[in-house]
Amino acid sequence: MTTRKARALAAAAAVCLAVAACQPKPSDRRPPQPGDQAVATVNGQTIWASDVKREAVAEGVIAQGDPLDASSDLFRQVLDEVIDTKVLAAEALSRHLDADPLAQRRLAAARERALEDLVVESVVAKAVTPQAENALYQEFLKNRTPAEDIHLRQIVVADEPDAEAVRKQLAAGASFEALAMERSIDAASRFKGGDIGELATDTLPPPLADALRTAKAGDVVGPVKVDAGWAVLRVDDRHPEPPPSLDQVRPQLIRFITYDQIKDLVMTLRSRAKIQSLLPPPPDVPGAPPEPASAPPAAAVPGVMAVPTVPTTNAAAAGPAPAVASPSPPPAAGPPAPATAPTPSPATPANAVTR
């Protein structure tokens, strides 16, 4: 049994014990949602297709909203895991393991996590609307600083004198494509006339970006020192990078709306609740910067992380880095997020807000 499988079984069994006590009820025979399909029974308890899909989402096998065909091998695999959960939970009940005080607290905690998920889903379902997505997308476009796409050819040689010789041949009228096939040592582009395709300017390594900063279509640039040697480049085309479409950035927009809504909800609920910490204040650390007075409590938004800036799409579409790039080129910075966005940090999917 895999670690992921074991964790999933433990969590699902706890929720099953806490919320439903894993006992068949008359309502189990009715679909929990319109169009649902009964796919198995365990000791008279019906397993529905929606149960299997929910488990697949919880395990990260599919994303929230993705389809899961009941005839697929993946569906059958997850169904087996749901069956495993039910038989193990039933065995736990038969052994009266749920009667232990510590087990009761674990079951209560599992129930609270399930309820947390329900309120998050309820709030997000109301907040994530086409109007909200489009408004945030328009704000992103307004604050976006677009990069450029540049189509390059290159001739890579071993040393600078050879590169200077190549440049002189080009200046004398030699064909760039012919020289690339004849002299370039870059196997990936040599037999394509030096063509390395279209790249986003903000993904280029610094030496190459500096050399091409003011270059126009048709310009020959170099020699430039690169990892593979020395390169002479030609700009075939240069144009502004088109913005990503709404469909391309929708997952990031939904994460931002989710973060914003849940942050506000949690802060409001915490302000109404009677919360008293029983822990002593943390010890002073010499030299540590003081925390801003406006900083929210560390646990103000449990399980929720700020969304990153909405990335551009060209860096991913550009394919492998050209030979002129360093082995680990810097990632595309992407345009800034809307002005109201929180400080960027790694994000979790909207469906995993509390996982």
C-alpha positions as CSV (number, residue, x, y, z in Angstrom):
1,M,0.0,0.0,0.0
2,T,1.4,3.4,-1.0
3,T,2.0,6.2,1.5
4,R,-0.6,8.3,-0.4
5,K,-3.0,5.5,-0.4
6,A,-2.5,4.9,3.4
7,R,-3.0,8.6,4.1
8,A,-6.1,8.7,1.9
9,L,-7.6,5.7,3.6
10,A,-7.0,7.1,7.1
11,A,-8.5,10.4,6.3
12,A,-11.5,9.0,4.5
13,A,-12.1,6.4,7.1
14,A,-12.1,9.1,9.8
15,V,-14.6,11.2,8.0
16,C,-16.8,8.2,7.3
17,L,-16.8,7.2,11.0
18,A,-17.4,10.8,12.2
19,V,-20.1,11.9,9.8
20,A,-21.9,8.7,8.8
21,A,-20.7,6.0,11.2
22,C,-20.4,3.9,8.0
23,Q,-23.9,2.4,8.5
24,P,-26.2,1.9,5.6
25,K,-29.3,4.1,5.6
26,P,-32.4,4.3,3.4
27,S,-31.1,7.5,1.8
28,D,-28.0,5.6,0.5
29,R,-30.2,4.2,-2.2
30,R,-31.0,7.6,-3.6
31,P,-28.5,9.4,-5.8
32,P,-26.8,12.2,-3.8
33,Q,-27.0,14.4,-6.9
34,P,-29.0,14.3,-10.2
35,G,-27.7,11.9,-12.7
36,D,-25.4,10.2,-10.3
37,Q,-24.5,6.5,-11.0
38,A,-24.4,3.7,-8.5
39,V,-21.1,1.8,-9.2
40,A,-20.8,-0.7,-6.3
41,T,-22.2,-1.7,-3.0
42,V,-20.3,-2.7,0.2
43,N,-22.3,-4.6,2.8
44,G,-25.5,-3.0,1.4
45,Q,-24.0,0.5,1.2
46,T,-24.1,2.1,-2.2
47,I,-21.0,3.7,-3.7
48,W,-21.8,6.4,-6.2
49,A,-19.7,7.7,-9.1
50,S,-19.6,11.1,-7.3
51,D,-17.9,9.4,-4.3
52,V,-15.2,8.0,-6.6
53,K,-14.6,11.3,-8.3
54,R,-14.4,13.1,-4.9
55,E,-11.8,10.6,-3.7
56,A,-9.8,11.1,-6.9
57,V,-9.8,14.9,-6.4
58,A,-8.8,14.5,-2.7
59,E,-5.9,12.3,-3.7
60,G,-4.8,14.8,-6.4
61,V,-5.4,12.3,-9.2
62,I,-7.6,14.7,-11.0
63,A,-8.4,18.4,-10.5
64,Q,-11.7,19.8,-9.3
65,G,-14.1,19.9,-12.3
66,D,-12.1,17.4,-14.4
67,P,-14.1,14.5,-15.9
68,L,-13.6,11.0,-14.7
69,D,-15.1,8.3,-17.0
70,A,-16.6,5.5,-15.1
71,S,-15.4,3.0,-17.8
72,S,-11.7,4.1,-17.4
73,D,-9.0,2.2,-15.6
74,L,-8.3,5.2,-13.4
75,F,-11.9,5.2,-12.2
76,R,-11.7,1.5,-11.4
77,Q,-8.5,2.0,-9.5
78,V,-10.0,4.8,-7.4
79,L,-13.2,2.8,-6.9
80,D,-11.1,0.0,-5.4
81,E,-9.6,2.5,-3.0
82,V,-13.0,3.7,-1.9
83,I,-14.1,0.1,-1.3
84,D,-10.9,-0.5,0.8
85,T,-11.8,2.6,2.8
86,K,-15.3,1.3,3.5
87,V,-14.3,-2.2,4.6
88,L,-11.5,-0.9,6.8
89,A,-13.8,1.7,8.4
90,A,-16.4,-1.0,9.0
91,E,-13.8,-3.2,10.6
92,A,-12.7,-0.3,12.9
93,L,-16.4,0.0,14.0
94,S,-16.6,-3.7,14.6
95,R,-13.6,-3.5,16.9
96,H,-15.1,-0.5,18.7
97,L,-12.0,1.5,17.9
98,D,-14.1,4.6,17.7
99,A,-14.9,4.5,21.4
100,D,-11.4,5.5,22.5
101,P,-11.3,9.1,23.7
102,L,-8.3,9.9,21.5
103,A,-10.1,8.3,18.5
104,Q,-13.1,10.5,19.3
105,R,-11.0,13.6,19.1
106,R,-9.5,12.5,15.8
107,L,-12.9,11.8,14.4
108,A,-14.1,15.2,15.6
109,A,-11.1,16.9,13.9
110,A,-11.9,15.0,10.7
111,R,-15.5,16.2,10.8
112,E,-14.4,19.8,11.3
113,R,-12.0,19.6,8.3
114,A,-14.9,18.3,6.2
115,L,-17.1,21.1,7.5
116,E,-14.3,23.6,6.7
117,D,-14.2,22.3,3.1
118,L,-18.0,22.7,2.8
119,V,-18.0,26.3,3.9
120,V,-15.1,27.1,1.6
121,E,-16.8,25.5,-1.3
122,S,-20.0,27.4,-0.5
123,V,-18.3,30.8,-0.4
124,V,-16.1,30.1,-3.4
125,A,-19.1,28.9,-5.5
126,K,-20.8,32.2,-4.9
127,A,-17.7,34.3,-5.5
128,V,-16.3,32.7,-8.6
129,T,-18.5,34.0,-11.3
130,P,-17.8,34.9,-15.0
131,Q,-18.2,38.6,-14.0
132,A,-15.6,38.3,-11.2
133,E,-13.2,36.4,-13.4
134,N,-13.5,38.9,-16.3
135,A,-13.1,41.9,-13.9
136,L,-9.9,40.4,-12.5
137,Y,-8.6,39.5,-16.0
138,Q,-9.2,43.1,-17.2
139,E,-7.2,44.4,-14.2
140,F,-4.4,42.0,-15.0
141,L,-4.3,43.2,-18.6
142,K,-4.2,46.8,-17.4
143,N,-1.3,46.2,-15.1
144,R,0.6,43.8,-17.3
145,T,4.0,44.7,-18.7
146,P,4.3,42.7,-21.9
147,A,7.5,41.2,-23.1
148,E,8.4,40.6,-26.7
149,D,8.8,37.5,-28.8
150,I,12.0,37.2,-30.9
151,H,12.7,34.7,-33.6
152,L,16.5,33.9,-33.8
153,R,19.0,32.0,-35.8
154,Q,22.5,31.3,-34.5
155,I,25.9,30.1,-35.5
156,V,27.8,28.7,-32.6
157,V,31.6,28.2,-32.9
158,A,34.3,27.2,-30.5
159,D,36.1,30.5,-29.9
160,E,35.9,34.3,-30.4
161,P,38.3,34.5,-33.4
162,D,36.2,32.0,-35.3
163,A,33.0,33.9,-34.4
164,E,34.6,37.2,-35.7
165,A,35.5,35.4,-38.9
166,V,31.8,34.2,-39.3
167,R,30.6,37.7,-38.8
168,K,32.9,39.1,-41.4
169,Q,31.7,36.4,-43.9
170,L,28.1,37.4,-43.2
171,A,29.0,41.1,-43.7
172,A,30.5,40.2,-47.0
173,G,27.2,38.7,-48.1
174,A,27.5,35.0,-47.1
175,S,24.3,33.1,-46.5
176,F,23.5,32.8,-42.8
177,E,21.7,29.5,-43.3
178,A,24.6,28.1,-45.3
179,L,27.2,29.1,-42.8
180,A,25.2,27.7,-40.0
181,M,25.1,24.3,-41.7
182,E,28.8,24.5,-42.5
183,R,30.3,25.9,-39.3
184,S,27.9,25.8,-36.4
185,I,28.8,23.3,-33.6
186,D,25.2,23.3,-32.2
187,A,23.7,20.1,-33.4
188,A,20.1,21.1,-32.5
189,S,20.0,24.1,-34.8
190,R,22.8,23.5,-37.3
191,F,20.8,21.6,-39.9
192,K,17.9,24.0,-39.6
193,G,20.0,26.9,-40.9
194,G,20.7,27.9,-37.3
195,D,16.9,28.4,-36.5
196,I,16.2,28.2,-32.8
197,G,12.6,29.4,-33.0
198,E,10.7,32.1,-31.3
199,L,11.5,32.9,-27.7
200,A,10.2,35.4,-25.1
201,T,12.8,38.1,-24.5
202,D,12.3,38.0,-20.7
203,T,13.4,34.3,-20.6
204,L,16.7,34.9,-22.3
205,P,19.9,34.7,-20.2
206,P,21.4,38.1,-19.3
207,P,24.3,38.2,-21.8
208,L,22.0,37.3,-24.7
209,A,19.3,39.7,-23.5
210,D,21.8,42.5,-23.3
211,A,23.2,41.9,-26.8
212,L,19.7,41.7,-28.3
213,R,18.1,44.6,-26.4
214,T,18.0,47.0,-29.3
215,A,18.3,44.6,-32.2
216,K,15.7,44.8,-34.9
217,A,14.5,42.3,-37.5
218,G,17.3,41.5,-39.9
219,D,20.1,42.6,-37.6
220,V,23.1,40.4,-37.0
221,V,24.4,40.4,-33.4
222,G,27.6,39.1,-31.9
223,P,29.9,37.5,-31.1
224,V,28.3,36.7,-27.8
225,K,29.8,34.3,-25.2
226,V,27.5,31.4,-24.5
227,D,28.0,28.1,-22.7
228,A,28.7,26.1,-25.9
229,G,31.2,28.7,-27.2
230,W,30.7,31.9,-29.1
231,A,27.5,32.7,-31.0
232,V,26.6,35.0,-33.9
233,L,22.9,35.6,-34.1
234,R,20.4,37.0,-36.6
235,V,17.0,38.4,-35.6
236,D,14.4,37.1,-38.1
237,D,11.4,38.7,-36.4
238,R,10.5,40.6,-33.3
239,H,7.0,41.6,-32.0
240,P,5.1,42.2,-28.8
241,E,4.2,39.1,-26.9
242,P,0.4,38.5,-27.0
243,P,-1.3,38.4,-23.6
244,P,-2.5,35.0,-22.3
245,S,-6.2,34.4,-22.9
246,L,-8.8,34.4,-20.1
247,D,-9.0,30.6,-20.5
248,Q,-5.3,30.3,-20.0
249,V,-5.1,32.3,-16.8
250,R,-8.5,31.2,-15.4
251,P,-7.0,28.7,-12.8
252,Q,-4.8,31.5,-11.4
253,L,-7.7,33.9,-11.3
254,I,-9.8,31.4,-9.4
255,R,-7.1,30.8,-6.9
256,F,-6.8,34.6,-6.3
257,I,-10.6,35.0,-5.9
258,T,-10.6,31.9,-3.5
259,Y,-7.7,33.4,-1.5
260,D,-9.4,36.8,-1.2
261,Q,-12.8,35.4,-0.2
262,I,-11.5,32.9,2.3
263,K,-9.0,35.4,3.8
264,D,-11.8,37.9,4.4
265,L,-14.2,35.2,5.8
266,V,-11.6,33.8,8.2
267,M,-10.5,37.2,9.5
268,T,-14.1,38.2,10.1
269,L,-14.9,34.9,11.9
270,R,-11.8,35.2,14.0
271,S,-12.7,38.8,15.0
272,R,-16.1,37.5,16.2
273,A,-14.8,34.4,18.0
274,K,-13.6,34.4,21.6
275,I,-10.0,33.2,21.1
276,Q,-7.5,33.0,24.0
277,S,-4.0,31.6,23.5
278,L,-2.7,29.6,26.4
279,L,0.8,29.5,25.1
280,P,3.5,31.8,26.6
281,P,4.8,34.6,24.3
282,P,7.7,33.5,22.0
283,P,11.1,34.3,23.3
284,D,12.9,37.4,22.0
285,V,15.5,36.5,19.3
286,P,18.4,39.1,19.4
287,G,18.6,40.9,16.0
288,A,15.3,39.6,14.7
289,P,13.3,42.3,12.9
290,P,10.1,43.3,14.7
291,E,6.9,42.0,13.2
292,P,4.7,44.8,11.6
293,A,1.8,45.8,13.8
294,S,-0.5,45.3,10.9
295,A,0.6,41.7,10.2
296,P,-2.2,39.2,10.6
297,P,-1.8,36.2,12.9
298,A,0.3,33.4,11.4
299,A,-2.7,31.1,11.4
300,A,-5.2,33.7,10.3
301,V,-5.9,31.8,7.1
302,P,-5.2,28.1,7.8
303,G,-4.2,26.1,4.8
304,V,-4.7,29.0,2.4
305,M,-1.7,30.5,0.5
306,A,-1.5,33.6,-1.6
307,V,-1.7,33.2,-5.3
308,P,1.3,33.9,-7.6
309,T,1.4,36.4,-10.3
310,V,-0.5,35.3,-13.5
311,P,2.2,33.9,-15.8
312,T,2.6,34.4,-19.5
313,T,2.3,31.4,-21.7
314,N,5.0,31.9,-24.3
315,A,7.9,30.6,-22.2
316,A,6.2,27.2,-21.9
317,A,5.3,27.2,-25.5
318,A,8.8,28.0,-26.7
319,G,10.0,24.5,-26.1
320,P,13.6,23.6,-25.1
321,A,16.0,26.4,-24.4
322,P,18.4,27.3,-27.3
323,A,22.0,26.3,-27.3
324,V,22.9,29.9,-26.5
325,A,21.1,29.8,-23.2
326,S,22.7,28.8,-19.9
327,P,21.9,25.3,-18.6
328,S,19.3,26.7,-16.2
329,P,17.8,29.8,-17.7
330,P,15.9,32.0,-15.4
331,P,12.1,31.3,-15.5
332,A,9.7,33.8,-17.0
333,A,9.0,36.4,-14.5
334,G,5.5,37.0,-15.9
335,P,3.6,40.2,-15.6
336,P,2.6,41.5,-12.2
337,A,-0.6,40.4,-10.7
338,P,-3.5,42.9,-10.2
339,A,-2.7,45.8,-7.9
340,T,-4.9,44.3,-5.2
341,A,-3.2,41.0,-5.2
342,P,-1.4,39.8,-2.0
343,T,2.3,39.2,-1.8
344,P,3.1,36.3,-4.2
345,S,4.0,33.0,-2.7
346,P,3.4,29.3,-3.8
347,A,-0.2,28.5,-4.3
348,T,-2.4,25.4,-3.8
349,P,-5.2,24.5,-6.1
350,A,-8.6,26.0,-5.3
351,N,-9.9,22.5,-4.6
352,A,-7.1,21.9,-2.0
353,V,-7.6,25.1,0.0
354,T,-7.7,23.2,3.3
355,R,-5.7,20.1,2.5
